[in-house]
Amino acid sequence: MRQIDPDFLALPLRQLADAALQRARDLGAEHADFRLERVRGETLSLFDARLEGSIDADDLGYAVRVIRDGTWGFAAGIELTPEAAAAVAEQAVEVAKVAAPVNREPVELAAEPVHAGVTWVSSYEIDPFEVPLKQKTALMADWSAGLLKDPRVDHVSASLMAVKEQKFYADTAGTEATQQRVRIHPVMTAMQAAGGRFDDMRTLAPPAGRGYEYLTGTGWDFVSEVALLPELLEEKLKAPSVVAGKYDLVIHPSNLWLTIHESIGHATELDRALGYEAAYAGTSFATFDKLGVLEYGSPIMNVTGDRTAEHALASVGYDDEGVSTRQFDIVREGRLVGYQLDRRMALLMGLGPSNGCAFADSPGHVPLQRMANVSLVPPLDGPSTDELIGRVERGIYIMGDKSWSIDMQRYNFQFTGQRFYLIENGRLTGQVRDVAYQATTTEFWRSMEAVGGPQTYYLGGAFNCGKGQPGQVAPVSHGSPSALFRGVKVLNTVQEGGK
């Protein structure tokens, strides 16, 4: 287990928090919280085994959020002195005072136990920022060069993103939490143009809450996956175009995670379901009156939100409102039974305590209600992926994510993928191409007939889930097993494009 970096702990965390929180109290705030954070991000980009660009950014600052007269106030700063922190608190209170006359809905927060002096560090072995840039670049270049030696590959792009996020949180109730987490995302893409066609094949390795050990064999076998790309790409380029129609689908979790994200994850954010969030990606069909009533999917559908899953991108010990994180039910036996909550939304709708879903992506942004790791639960005795395929007479097996589209209510959607295999009489008979599947959210999840077991489970995800105005991005993972869906509409994307 790693420890929080000493240079972060050496910052005047408590002195700044004490000054800011005391000033907020003196000015009449009913609640105040202080959040100091440092976010370091690094991105490497290579093309044809040559480094094209490298970005190393470090964001350090703090924020004070208050409730005064039932109204939010917020301000942020970068000067690390108690006097400056107190001044930022004054600004936050002033914002609340100015906004109070137009506030029609007094802000209150769900109760949360005090968590005094707690720490949390994500599960990783090697800090990617302790690995020399030259070493990281050399590894990605070596994989790229190996692909370029294959005549079936014309070009190779490669990227490596890493983030270290450190936060200190304190509030007027007495909670004080110090946390550190690391995440990493390597991507390799092989490209070829042949016979008038151009296409690519990308690694399926998801972003992960791990360190540099992820690239060297812990959690994923990159060497083996990269070696398969030329063969997969060649087969894809030679594959016939799909015949549009209704198909049974066996969907691998490397594709299904994104469908979960868009059709369940965003749809069950309570602020979105209540209409508080609409500017970025719309509201939700899963409105509050449907809680406990809506048949979201088939009876074998069980979905949880989880801010504690090991190596998942949205996992933390305590959220940005000082809430101890946990796992909670969203869909149970096909029925909508819960939402993702922050402290305000939880109390507003009488749903008990928050389930720890508040997050801000930088010290200059206010926390929003953000997505937990929303995951489809595999049954302990569930079948293998091969067994799911064996149940299909005519269908398609889908792997990897690519483009997607969903409406402003998280209801009508279509998704494509990295690769598609025709299933005939329970067997894979080769790749097809130009596939997209289309459905409504409830139609799709109600068509789910079987869910794979734990041996098929996989954590997909993204670094950049967007929400809010001004926009913020958040990292989030979605666990999923393979699953079988009956009678789903499949489009031919070339024909749909009028070509």
N, C-alpha and C positions, 0 to 999 in steps of 0.2 A: 504494500500500500504506500503510495506516494504521500508526501506531506505538503502543506501549503508553503509556497516559496517564501523564504525568509525576507527577501527584499520587499514583498508585498506586506508582510506583517510588520516590517520596520516603518511603514508609512504611519502618520499620526491618526490612525483610524478612530480611536476612541476620543481623542481630544477634539477632533472635528465634529464627531457625532454629538458629543456632550454639549459643545458650544451651540450647534444648530438646534438641537432638540430643546435645550433650555430657553433659547431665544424664542422659539415657537410657543412654548408654554407661556412665557412672560407676555406674549402678545395675544393670548387668549385662544390658542388652537386647542380644539378638543382631542385631536389626534395629530401626531407628526411622525414621519419616518425619514430616516437618513440612509442613503445607499451610495457607497463609494465603490467604484469598480474600475478595473483595468482589463481591457479586451485587446489581446494581441492576435492579429491575423496574418497569415502568410499564404501566398499563392504562387506556385510555379507553373509556367506554361511552356511546353516544348512542341516543336513541329519537326517531324523527320529527324528526331534525335538531337536537335539543337535547341538550346534554351532561347525562347523568344522573349520572355518577360518574367520578372520576379518582383513581387510586392510584399513588403513587410511593414505593417501598420500597427501602431500602438495608441490606443485611446484610453486616457486616464482622466477621471473627473468624478464628480459627486452630484447628487440630487437631493433636494428636500421636498417632500410632499406633505401637505397639511390638510386638515379639515377644520374650518373655522366657520361658525354659524351655519353648519350643515352644507358647506360648499368647499369643493376642491380648490387647492392652490398648489402651484408647482413652480420650482425654479431650480436651476443647475449652475454649477461653477467649476472652476479648475484650479483656483489658487488654494494651496494646501496650508492655510492658516486658520486658527480658530476664529479670528476676526472676520475673515472672508466667509467662513461657513455660517457664522451668525448673520452676516449680511444677506446671504442667500436665503436663509430662513425668513428674514424680514420680507424679502421679495415674494416668497411663496405665500406668506400671509397677506401681503398687499394684493396679490392676484385674487385670492379668495374674497377679500373685502370688495374688490371691484366687481367681481362676478356675482356676489350674493344677491343683489337686487333682481337679477334676471333668472336666478335659479328657482325653478318650480318644484324641485324634488330633493328634499334634504338628504344628504349622503350619510349613511350609517354603515358600519362594517360588522359582519358576523364575528362573534367572539372566537378567540383563538388563545389556547394556553400560552403562557410566557415560556420562551425557550432561551434561557440565559447562557451565554458563553458557549454556544454549540459550534461545531465545525463539521464540514463534510468535504470529501475529496472524491472525485470520480475514479473509477477503476481503470488504471492504465499503468504501464510499466516504464516506458521510455518517453520522456518529454520530447516531442518533435522539435521544439525550439532549442534543445540542447544538442541536436544533431547538426553538423555543419551543412551549410547550403550546398557546398560542393559534393558532399556525400549523397544528399537527397537527389540532386540533379543527375549525378552519375548513375544512380539506380534506375531512374525513369528513362534516361538516355539509353542504358543498356537494354532494357525491355524493348524500347522503340527500335533500336538497331537490330535486335533479333527478329522483329517482325518485318523490317524492311528487307532482310535477306531472302524472304520468301517471295517468289515471283507472283504470288496471288495478291500481294499487298503493294499498292502504289504509294500511299502516304500514311503517316501515323501521327496522330495528335495525342498528347499526354498532358495531364494536369495533376497537381497535388495541392490540396487546400488543407490548412491546419489552423485551429483556433485554440487559444488558451483564454479562459474567462475566469476572472477572480472577482469576488464580490464580498463586501462587508455591509451588513444590514443591521440597523438598530432602530428601535421605535420607543415612543413615550410609555408604552406598557411594560418595557423591560426586556423585550426580546433582543438578542444580539447574536448574529450568525455570520461566520466567516467560511467562505466556500471557494473551491477551485475545481474546474473541470476542463478536460481536453477533448477535442474531437478532430477527426481527420477524414479526408476523402480523396483517394487516388482514383483516377480514371484513365483508361487506355482505350483508344479508338483506332481501328484499322480501316482504311478506305481503299476502294478500287473502282476503276471505271473499265467496263468490259462490254463489248457488243452494244454500245450506245446507252448502257445503263451505268449509273453511278450509285453506290450505296456504301454503307459503313456497318461495322459490327463493334459494339462496345462491351467492355467488361460489365458483369452484373454485380460486382462487389459494391455493397452499399456504403454510404458514409457511416462512421461508427464512433461511438464514445470510447475510443482507444487511443493509444499513443503510437509512436513510430514502429513498435513491434508488429503492428497490423500489416506493414509492408514486408515483413521478414518471416511470415508464416504463422503468426498467432491470430487466429480468428478467420483467416482466409488464405487459400493457396493461390496467390497471384501468378506464380510461375506457371502452374498448370493451366490456369484460365487463359493467360496471355498466349500460351502456345497453341490453344485451340482456335483463336480468332481467325487465322487465315482459312482454315477448312470451313468454318461456319460461314464466313463471308462468301467464299466461293459458292457454297451450296445456296446461299440466299440469292446471289446474282443469277443463278441458273434456274431458280424455282419458278413455277408457273404462278400466274396471277390468280388470286382466289375467286371462286364463283360466289357472288353474293347470295345470301339466303339465311335461313335459320340453321344454327348449329348448336350442338352441345359443346360447351367449353370446359376444358380443364385448365385452370389458370394458376401458374406458378407464383409464389409470393413475391418474386422480383418484379412482377407486373401488378399483382393484386394490391400491394401496399399503397399504390397511388390512387387506385379506385377507392380504397378505404379512406385515404386522406381527404379526397374531394367530396365523396358522397356521404361519409359518416363523420369524419373528423371536423370539418368545417360546419356541417349541418347541425351538430350537437354542441356548438359553442353557445351558451345561453344568451350572451349579449346579442349574438347574431339572430337567434331564434326569437328574441323579444323586439328586434328592430333597432337596437342601440347601435349596432354595427351594420352599415349598409354601403358606405362609400367605397370600400375595397372588397370587391367580390360578392356584394349583395347580402341578403338576409338568409332565411332558411324556410323550407317547407315544413320542418319538424317543429312547429310552433308549440308554445307551452301548453295549450289545451290538449295536445296529443300525448303528453306525458302519461305513461301507464296505459295508454289506449292504442297507440299506433302500432300496427303490425309491420315493423320495419323490414323483416325478412322471414325466412322459413324458421320453423321451431328449432333447428339445429344451430341457429345463429346466436353466438354469444360474443359480445364486444366489451372490452374494458378500456378505461383510461388509466394510465399508470405513469406517475412521475418518479418511480423508484427502480424501474427495470435496469439491470446491469448492462452497461455499454450502449444504452439507448440515448439518443441525442437530447431529448427533453427531460432527462432525469436530473434531478437535483435533490438535495436534502431538505431545503427550505425555499419557498418561492419568494418573489419580490415584494410580498406583503408579510413575510415572517411566518408563513403557514408551513407546518410540517407536512411533507408530501406523502402520498399514499396511492394505492390502487382502488378503483371504484368501477361499478357496473354502469354501462351506457345502454346496451341492449342485452336482455336476458331471455333466452328461448324465443327469439324473434321479436320481442316487444321492447319498445323504447321505455327505459326505466330511469334514465339519469342524463344529466348534462355536465359539461365542463364548467367550473365555477371559479370566480374569485370571491373575495369577502363581501363586496358590495352586492353582487348578483345573488349570492347565496342567501343573504338576509332579506333582500328585496322581495324574493319570491318564496320565502319561508321554507327553504330547503335544508336548513341546518348549517353545519360548518362548511367553509370553503374546502374544495378538494385540491387546493394548491396550484391553481392555474394562472397566476399572475406573473408576467415577465416583461422586462424592458430590455431592448437589444443594445442599449448604450447608456452611459451615465447622463446623457443629455435628453433622454426620452422618459416619458411617464410610463409606468407599468400598465399593460393592457391584459385583458383576459386572453390567454394564449393556449394553444393546443397541447394537451398531454400526449404521451405515446399511446395512441389509440390503436388497439390491436384486436384481431379476430382470434378467438381462443380455440386451440386445437383440442379435440377430445383425446383423452389418454389412450383409448383403444382405437383411434382413427386409422384409416388405411394409408398405405404408401401412395406416392404419386403414380407409380406403375399400376397399382390396383385401381386407382381412379380412372386412368386411361383405359384399363381393361374393361370398364363398364360402358364404354362409349362405342357405338356402331359407326356413327358418322359425326365427326367433330373436329375441333382444333385445339391444340395445346399451345399456350401462349407463355412466352418468357420475356422478361425485361420490359422496362418502361420506355416510352418515347413521347409522342405528342398526346395531348388530351384537350377536351373541351367540356365545360359544364355550365349550366345556366345560372342566373343570379339567385335562384332559390335552391341550388344544390340538388336539382331534381332530374333534369334531362341531360344526358351526357353521352359522349363517345370517347373511346380510348384506343390507341394503337399500342405497338410494342416493338421490341427488338427483333424477335424471331418467332415464327409460327410454324407449327408442324401439323399436317393433316393426320387425323386419326381415322382409320378404317378398320372396323371389326376388332376393336380393342388394341390396335397396334399403330405406332407411328410409321407413316409411309413417306416421309420426306417433307422438306420445307415448302411452304407457300408464302406468297408475299402480298403486299397492298391490302392488309387486313385492318379493319377497325370494328370494334363491337359497340353497339348502340342500345340504350335502354333508358328507362326511368329508374331512379334509385330503388324504389320499393319493388318494382317489377323484377329488377335484376337480383336483389337479395332474396326475394321470395322464390326465385328459381333455383336457389342453391340446394342441391340434393345431398351432397356429401362433403365433409370437411376432413382433410388429411390429419394424420396424427402428429405428435411432437417431432417425429423424425423428419417431417417436411417443413418445419417451422423456420422462419427467416425474418430478420429485422431489416426492412427497407427504410428509406427515409430521405430527408433533404436538409441542407443547411439553411435554406432560404424561403421558408413559408412566409408569405406576405400578409400583412393586415394593418389596418389603422390609417389615419390621416392626421399628420404626416405619416408616411408608410414606415413600418418596422418589419424586420425579418427575424424569424425564430427558427432554431434547429428542432427537428422533430423526427422521431422514428415511428414506424408502424410494423408491428409483428403480424405475420400471417402464415398459416399453413397453405399448402395447395388445396384447391377446392373445385368441385364439379358443379357446373350450372347447366340447366337444361333449356334448350330452345331459345337461344339468344340471337338477336338479329345481328348479322355480320354484313358490313359494307365492303365494297371494293373501292379503295380510296382513289385509284386512278380514274375509275368511272365517275365517282362523285365529283372529282375535280374537272370533269368535262374533257378528259384527254382520251 
